[in-house]
Amino acid sequence: MRLSGRGTGRDQPCGFPLGDRAVRRAAMDYAGQVEVRRHHSWANYLAGRSGGGRMLLLTTCGAVRYTDVAYRADDTLLVGRESAGAPEEVHAVADRRLVVPMAPGPRSLNVVAAAAIVLGEALRQTGGFDLPPPSRVG
């Protein structure tokens, strides 16, 4: 795993701990298969962003269901803070604002759950899962 930057993540804008220890704990067996890049500000991220690719923001204010998107391998999925969502400057540059539909009542999903749902669909569509074809049952 290659981690750039230092510290606990509290000094960075992601809104949750993203230090080496937190990443290793969350990644568990997959730590050797990921590259984590930290950016000290939104402006720093935008300045260092290479290539095209769309920026897709997951938000309760989304206009497009995540299932209605044809994902591309160069898409970037963005999430906001658990408590406050993404700031307006992130909304302003997002190519699409996606929503995970929910039954009436709850305010929103946990940000990690929403990200996992959308990432799973994006990986499925782009061939990001290296799995054998499903076997037929019965």
Sequence and secondary structure as in RCSB ss.txt:
>XXXX:A:sequence
MRLSGRGTGRDQPCGFPLGDRAVRRAAMDYAGQVEVRRHHSWANYLAGRSGGGRMLLLTTCGAVRYTDVAYRADD
TLLVGRESAGAPEEVHAVADRRLVVPMAPGPRSLNVVAAAAIVLGEALRQTGGFDLPPPSRVG
>XXXX:A:secstr
 EE S S STTSTTSS  SHHHHHHHHGGGGGG EE   SSHHHHHHH  S   EEEE TT SEEGGG    TT 
EEE  BTTTBS HHHHHH SEEEE    SS     HHHHHHHHHHHHHHHHT S         
